Amino acid sequence: MKTLLLLLALLPGAARAGLDESARALAAAVAEKPAGLTALLDADFFRQLSLERASGLLADLYRDNGAVTAVKTVRAESPNMGHFIFETEKGFDIPAAVALNPENGRVSGFYFGQPYRHNPTLKLVREKLDGLPGKKAFLARRLGRNGADLEAYDPGSALAVGSVFKLYVLGAMLQEGMSWKKIVTLEDGDRSLPSGRLQDWPAGAPFTAYTLAAMMVSESDNTAADMLISALGRRALEADLRKLGHSSPERLKPFLRTSELFRLKSDSEASLKYLNLPAEERYLFLAGLASRPLAAAELKQSPFGAAAIEWTASPADLCRLMEYFSRAGSSEALDIMAMNPGLNAPEGFTYAGYKGGSEPGVLAMTWLLKDKDGAWYCVAGAWNDDVKELDQPAFFGLMQTALNALAPAAGKAE
């Protein structure tokens, strides 16, 4: 079915009730014989589409997909613009967008994306996530022009994501135009703790930016990440976060090096001081910590307070980051992300890029996927609990289920 673009106007009363009410009112107009359209359409509508054509388009939508049985709100971009999913009786989900005219409260624009089959297995993933303790969030999304959320659980919630933050470093390398051949030397101040191997290399050892990025993402090398943060400049990286799709970049200021996080988490007194400082004073505080020795034995292994000092992002943030990579045109970045696919990418995908993160109380996994027809997808999930140890196999199992559930739809949505 071809994408439809309708310019519709709803009754003023429904429009004034808000975007959600407007979307539900339009959903009711998807019928075998749409009725009352003359009362629903604004006068400007007829400059775009005739009454007969509008009625025919709504009837076609009904014929192919059935009546709309539920309307899910995806997000509101503004008071006058929102995105929705129409669920139909024939088992289809239809992405939709509604725009209101701010002058009269009527709907000035309406867009229907390509319908796709509702996936009950993805729904099961959401339901099982809901049963886990602590905080959790999840998003499976089709990217691109006809992008749509395929399943979601609190996708805008900002959770600690551990080493998934390294994808923002990779994205900043693209934003700043850093050459993959740039030579970065290991300085003592950039040494961190494992994971990784570079902390044991001699000072002055030279590495290309490509090598550091590959080790940072595929092996989660913390020293490689800190070297790249130093080469980029912390402030420059922070300025790139919104361009990379992060909705709340202030949450990541200062953008911590891994060595700084380890020093803070090994000293409860320092952590409390840091958390109570204004954002700008935290930069000076971190500089003062740099001379303290790093000791893995002093790191707190309890989940208590695990997310208090961390890198935070929502699944929606991470899927916007994945969309950035899908559009950036950097084969190097895509190759680096594909070195370690995390879990098993099912058949149906020709590309799987991945980064995960874990520490006591924190689990996060994010994929960028491409099907044989060139359509891109994102799967992102995170789980935080500062009271109980996380059941890692259970979370991994749910994420593998999400990948498996998404695979049958690959190649059929665009």
C-alpha positions as CSV (number, residue, x, y, z in Angstrom):
1,M,0.0,0.0,0.0
2,K,1.4,3.4,-0.9
3,T,2.0,6.0,1.7
4,L,-0.9,8.4,2.1
5,L,-0.7,12.1,2.8
6,L,-3.9,13.6,4.0
7,L,-4.7,17.1,5.0
8,L,-7.6,16.8,7.3
9,A,-9.5,19.1,9.7
10,L,-11.4,17.7,12.7
11,L,-14.3,19.2,14.6
12,P,-13.0,22.2,16.7
13,G,-14.2,20.5,19.9
14,A,-12.2,17.4,19.2
15,A,-9.1,19.5,18.2
16,R,-9.3,21.6,21.3
17,A,-9.3,18.4,23.4
18,G,-5.7,17.9,22.3
19,L,-3.6,15.8,20.0
20,D,-4.7,12.5,21.4
21,E,-8.4,13.2,21.0
22,S,-7.8,14.5,17.5
23,A,-6.0,11.2,16.6
24,R,-8.8,9.1,18.0
25,A,-11.4,11.2,16.1
26,L,-9.6,10.6,12.9
27,A,-9.2,6.9,13.6
28,A,-13.0,6.6,13.8
29,A,-13.2,8.1,10.3
30,V,-11.3,5.1,8.9
31,A,-14.4,3.1,7.7
32,E,-15.9,1.3,4.7
33,K,-18.0,4.4,4.0
34,P,-16.5,7.4,5.8
35,A,-19.3,9.6,6.9
36,G,-19.6,13.2,8.0
37,L,-16.4,14.3,6.3
38,T,-17.9,17.6,5.2
39,A,-18.2,18.5,8.9
40,L,-14.7,17.3,9.7
41,L,-12.8,19.1,7.0
42,D,-11.4,22.6,7.2
43,A,-12.1,24.8,4.2
44,D,-8.4,24.9,3.3
45,F,-8.5,21.1,2.9
46,F,-10.2,21.4,-0.5
47,R,-7.2,23.3,-1.9
48,Q,-5.3,20.1,-1.4
49,L,-7.7,17.2,-1.9
50,S,-11.3,16.8,-3.0
51,L,-13.9,15.4,-0.7
52,E,-14.3,12.4,-3.0
53,R,-10.6,11.6,-3.0
54,A,-10.3,12.0,0.8
55,S,-13.2,9.6,1.3
56,G,-11.6,7.1,-1.1
57,L,-8.3,7.2,0.7
58,L,-9.9,6.6,4.1
59,A,-12.0,3.7,2.7
60,D,-8.9,2.2,1.1
61,L,-7.1,2.3,4.4
62,Y,-10.0,0.5,6.0
63,R,-10.2,-2.1,3.2
64,D,-6.5,-3.0,3.4
65,N,-6.1,-2.9,7.2
66,G,-9.5,-3.0,8.9
67,A,-11.0,-0.7,11.4
68,V,-8.8,1.0,13.9
69,T,-9.2,-0.6,17.3
70,A,-6.7,1.3,19.4
71,V,-4.6,4.5,19.1
72,K,-1.2,4.6,20.8
73,T,0.5,7.9,21.4
74,V,4.2,7.6,20.4
75,R,5.4,11.2,21.1
76,A,4.5,14.8,20.9
77,E,7.0,17.0,19.1
78,S,5.2,20.1,20.1
79,P,1.7,21.1,21.3
80,N,0.6,21.1,17.6
81,M,2.5,18.0,16.3
82,G,2.3,14.4,17.4
83,H,3.1,10.8,16.3
84,F,0.8,7.8,16.8
85,I,0.3,4.2,16.0
86,F,-3.1,3.0,14.8
87,E,-3.7,-0.6,15.7
88,T,-6.3,-2.3,13.4
89,E,-8.6,-5.3,13.7
90,K,-6.6,-7.2,11.0
91,G,-3.4,-7.1,13.0
92,F,-1.7,-4.1,11.4
93,D,0.0,-1.1,13.0
94,I,-0.2,2.1,11.0
95,P,2.3,4.9,11.8
96,A,0.6,8.3,11.8
97,A,1.4,11.9,12.4
98,V,-1.0,14.7,13.3
99,A,-0.4,18.5,13.0
100,L,-2.7,21.1,14.5
101,N,-3.3,24.6,13.2
102,P,-2.4,26.7,16.3
103,E,-4.7,29.5,15.2
104,N,-7.9,27.5,15.3
105,G,-7.0,24.2,17.0
106,R,-8.0,22.2,13.9
107,V,-5.9,19.5,12.4
108,S,-3.9,21.0,9.5
109,G,-2.0,17.9,8.4
110,F,-2.2,14.1,8.8
111,Y,0.3,11.5,7.6
112,F,-0.1,7.7,7.3
113,G,3.1,5.7,7.1
114,Q,3.4,2.2,5.7
115,P,1.3,-0.3,7.7
116,Y,3.1,-3.3,9.1
117,R,2.1,-6.5,10.9
118,H,1.8,-6.2,14.7
119,N,4.4,-8.4,16.4
120,P,3.0,-10.3,19.4
121,T,6.5,-11.6,20.3
122,L,7.9,-8.1,20.7
123,K,4.8,-7.4,22.9
124,L,5.8,-10.4,25.0
125,V,9.3,-8.9,25.5
126,R,7.7,-5.7,26.8
127,E,5.5,-7.6,29.1
128,K,8.3,-9.6,30.6
129,L,10.5,-6.5,31.0
130,D,7.6,-5.1,33.0
131,G,7.9,-8.0,35.4
132,L,11.6,-7.3,36.2
133,P,12.5,-5.4,39.4
134,G,14.1,-2.0,39.3
135,K,14.0,0.5,36.4
136,K,14.0,-0.7,32.8
137,A,13.3,0.7,29.3
138,F,13.2,-0.7,25.8
139,L,12.6,0.3,22.2
140,A,12.4,-1.6,18.9
141,R,12.2,0.9,16.1
142,R,12.2,1.0,12.3
143,L,14.4,3.8,11.2
144,G,14.2,6.0,8.1
145,R,11.6,8.1,6.4
146,N,8.8,5.8,7.4
147,G,10.2,5.2,10.8
148,A,8.0,3.9,13.5
149,D,8.2,2.4,17.0
150,L,7.5,-1.3,16.7
151,E,7.4,-1.9,20.5
152,A,8.3,0.2,23.4
153,Y,8.5,0.2,27.2
154,D,9.1,3.6,28.7
155,P,11.5,4.5,25.8
156,G,12.1,8.1,26.9
157,S,13.4,7.1,30.4
158,A,17.0,8.0,30.9
159,L,18.9,5.1,32.5
160,A,22.5,4.3,33.2
161,V,24.0,2.6,30.1
162,G,27.6,1.8,31.1
163,S,29.9,1.4,28.2
164,V,27.2,2.1,25.6
165,F,28.4,5.7,26.1
166,K,31.4,4.8,23.9
167,L,29.0,5.1,20.9
168,Y,28.8,8.8,21.6
169,V,32.5,9.0,21.4
170,L,32.4,7.2,18.1
171,G,29.7,9.6,16.9
172,A,31.7,12.7,18.0
173,M,34.7,11.4,15.9
174,L,32.4,11.7,12.9
175,Q,30.9,15.0,13.9
176,E,34.4,16.5,14.5
177,G,35.8,15.1,11.3
178,M,38.6,13.3,13.0
179,S,40.8,11.4,10.5
180,W,40.8,7.7,11.0
181,K,44.6,7.9,10.4
182,K,45.2,10.5,13.1
183,I,47.9,9.3,15.5
184,V,47.1,9.5,19.2
185,T,49.8,8.7,21.7
186,L,49.2,7.0,25.1
187,E,49.7,9.4,28.0
188,D,49.9,8.3,31.6
189,G,46.9,10.5,32.3
190,D,44.7,8.5,29.9
191,R,45.4,5.2,31.6
192,S,42.3,3.5,33.0
193,L,41.3,0.2,34.4
194,P,40.0,-2.8,32.4
195,S,38.1,-3.8,30.5
196,G,40.7,-3.6,27.8
197,R,44.4,-4.0,27.3
198,L,45.9,-0.6,26.5
199,Q,46.3,0.4,30.2
200,D,49.3,-2.0,30.2
201,W,51.0,-0.4,27.1
202,P,54.0,1.9,27.6
203,A,53.6,5.6,27.7
204,G,54.1,7.2,24.3
205,A,52.8,4.2,22.3
206,P,51.2,5.5,19.1
207,F,47.8,4.4,17.8
208,T,45.6,5.5,14.9
209,A,42.2,6.8,15.7
210,Y,40.7,3.9,13.9
211,T,42.6,1.4,16.1
212,L,41.5,3.1,19.2
213,A,37.8,3.3,18.1
214,A,37.9,-0.4,17.1
215,M,39.3,-1.4,20.5
216,M,36.9,0.9,22.3
217,V,33.8,-0.5,20.7
218,S,34.7,-4.2,20.0
219,E,36.6,-4.9,23.2
220,S,35.2,-2.0,25.3
221,D,38.7,-0.8,26.0
222,N,38.4,1.9,28.6
223,T,41.9,3.4,28.0
224,A,41.2,3.7,24.3
225,A,37.9,5.5,25.1
226,D,39.8,8.0,27.4
227,M,42.5,8.6,24.8
228,L,39.8,9.5,22.2
229,I,37.9,11.7,24.7
230,S,41.2,13.6,25.3
231,A,41.9,13.9,21.6
232,L,38.4,15.2,20.8
233,G,38.2,17.5,23.8
234,R,35.6,17.0,26.4
235,R,33.7,20.2,25.7
236,A,33.6,19.5,21.9
237,L,32.2,16.1,22.6
238,E,29.6,17.5,24.9
239,A,28.6,20.1,22.2
240,D,28.0,17.2,19.8
241,L,25.6,15.2,22.0
242,R,22.4,16.9,20.9
243,K,23.5,16.5,17.2
244,L,23.9,12.8,17.9
245,G,20.3,12.6,19.1
246,H,20.7,12.9,22.9
247,S,17.6,14.6,24.3
248,S,19.2,15.7,27.6
249,P,22.9,16.4,27.0
250,E,23.1,18.3,30.3
251,R,22.8,14.9,32.1
252,L,26.2,14.0,30.6
253,K,28.1,17.1,31.7
254,P,30.8,16.7,32.6
255,F,31.2,13.9,30.1
256,L,33.2,11.5,32.3
257,R,36.3,9.6,31.3
258,T,36.2,6.0,32.5
259,S,39.2,6.7,34.8
260,E,37.2,9.5,36.5
261,L,34.2,7.3,37.0
262,F,36.4,4.6,38.6
263,R,38.0,7.2,40.9
264,L,34.6,8.5,42.0
265,K,33.2,5.0,42.5
266,S,36.1,3.9,44.6
267,D,35.7,6.9,47.0
268,S,32.3,7.4,48.6
269,E,33.3,10.8,50.1
270,A,34.5,12.1,46.8
271,S,31.3,10.8,45.1
272,L,29.1,12.7,47.5
273,K,31.0,15.9,47.1
274,Y,30.9,15.5,43.3
275,L,27.1,14.9,43.2
276,N,26.4,18.0,45.3
277,L,28.5,20.4,43.2
278,P,27.0,22.6,40.5
279,A,27.8,21.3,37.0
280,E,30.6,23.8,36.2
281,E,32.4,23.2,39.5
282,R,32.5,19.5,38.8
283,Y,35.1,20.0,36.0
284,L,37.6,21.5,38.5
285,F,36.8,18.7,41.0
286,L,37.5,16.0,38.4
287,A,40.8,17.8,37.6
288,G,41.7,17.5,41.2
289,L,41.0,13.7,41.2
290,A,43.4,13.0,38.3
291,S,46.5,12.6,40.6
292,R,44.8,9.9,42.7
293,P,46.0,6.4,41.9
294,L,43.6,3.9,40.3
295,A,42.9,0.7,42.2
296,A,40.5,-2.0,40.9
297,A,40.4,-3.5,44.4
298,E,38.8,-0.3,45.8
299,L,35.9,-0.3,43.3
300,K,32.5,-0.8,44.9
301,Q,31.0,-4.1,43.6
302,S,27.6,-3.5,45.1
303,P,24.7,-2.3,42.9
304,F,23.8,0.3,45.5
305,G,23.9,3.8,43.9
306,A,25.2,2.3,40.7
307,A,23.4,4.8,38.5
308,A,24.1,7.9,40.5
309,I,27.4,8.5,38.8
310,E,27.1,7.2,35.3
311,W,26.5,7.9,31.6
312,T,22.7,8.1,31.0
313,A,20.6,7.8,27.9
314,S,17.1,6.6,27.0
315,P,16.4,3.9,24.4
316,A,14.9,6.7,22.3
317,D,18.2,8.6,22.6
318,L,20.1,5.5,21.5
319,C,17.9,4.8,18.5
320,R,18.4,8.4,17.4
321,L,22.1,7.8,17.7
322,M,21.8,4.6,15.7
323,E,19.8,6.5,13.0
324,Y,22.7,9.0,12.9
325,F,25.2,6.2,12.1
326,S,22.8,4.7,9.5
327,R,22.8,8.1,7.7
328,A,26.3,9.3,8.3
329,G,27.8,7.3,5.4
330,S,30.9,6.1,7.4
331,S,31.8,2.6,6.4
332,E,34.5,2.7,9.0
333,A,32.2,3.4,11.9
334,L,29.7,0.7,10.7
335,D,32.6,-1.8,10.3
336,I,33.8,-1.0,13.9
337,M,30.3,-1.5,15.3
338,A,29.9,-4.8,13.6
339,M,33.1,-6.3,15.0
340,N,31.3,-7.6,18.1
341,P,27.6,-8.3,17.4
342,G,26.8,-9.0,21.0
343,L,24.2,-11.7,20.6
344,N,23.2,-13.8,17.6
345,A,21.8,-11.6,14.8
346,P,19.1,-13.8,13.1
347,E,18.9,-14.4,9.4
348,G,17.1,-11.6,7.6
349,F,19.7,-9.0,8.6
350,T,22.7,-8.2,6.4
351,Y,24.2,-5.9,9.0
352,A,24.4,-6.0,12.8
353,G,26.2,-3.3,14.8
354,Y,26.3,-3.4,18.6
355,K,27.5,-2.0,21.8
356,G,26.7,-3.1,25.3
357,G,27.4,-2.0,28.8
358,S,27.4,-3.7,32.2
359,E,28.5,-3.2,35.8
360,P,26.9,-3.9,39.1
361,G,23.3,-2.7,38.9
362,V,23.6,-1.7,35.2
363,L,22.9,-3.6,32.0
364,A,22.4,-2.0,28.5
365,M,22.4,-3.3,25.0
366,T,22.0,-1.5,21.7
367,W,21.9,-2.7,18.1
368,L,21.8,-1.1,14.6
369,L,20.4,-3.6,12.1
370,K,19.9,-3.6,8.3
371,D,17.7,-6.0,6.3
372,K,18.3,-7.4,2.8
373,D,16.1,-4.6,1.3
374,G,18.2,-1.9,2.9
375,A,15.8,-1.0,5.8
376,W,17.4,0.0,9.1
377,Y,16.2,-1.0,12.6
378,C,17.3,-0.2,16.1
379,V,16.9,-2.3,19.3
380,A,17.9,-0.7,22.6
381,G,17.2,-1.9,26.1
382,A,18.5,-1.0,29.6
383,W,17.9,-2.3,33.1
384,N,19.0,-0.6,36.4
385,D,18.6,-1.8,39.9
386,D,20.5,-0.3,42.9
387,V,19.1,-2.9,45.3
388,K,19.4,-6.3,43.8
389,E,21.9,-8.0,41.5
390,L,20.7,-8.1,37.9
391,D,19.8,-11.4,36.3
392,Q,22.1,-11.1,33.3
393,P,21.0,-14.3,31.5
394,A,17.3,-13.2,31.8
395,F,18.0,-9.8,30.3
396,F,20.2,-11.3,27.5
397,G,17.4,-13.8,26.7
398,L,14.8,-11.0,26.3
399,M,17.1,-9.0,24.0
400,Q,17.7,-12.1,21.9
401,T,14.0,-12.7,21.8
402,A,13.6,-9.1,20.5
403,L,16.1,-9.7,17.8
404,N,14.5,-12.9,16.8
405,A,11.0,-11.3,16.7
406,L,12.2,-8.4,14.6
407,A,13.8,-10.7,12.0
408,P,10.6,-11.9,10.3
409,A,9.6,-8.3,9.7
410,A,12.9,-7.4,8.1
411,G,12.6,-6.5,4.5
412,K,8.8,-6.2,4.6
413,A,8.3,-2.8,6.2
414,E,9.5,-0.3,3.5
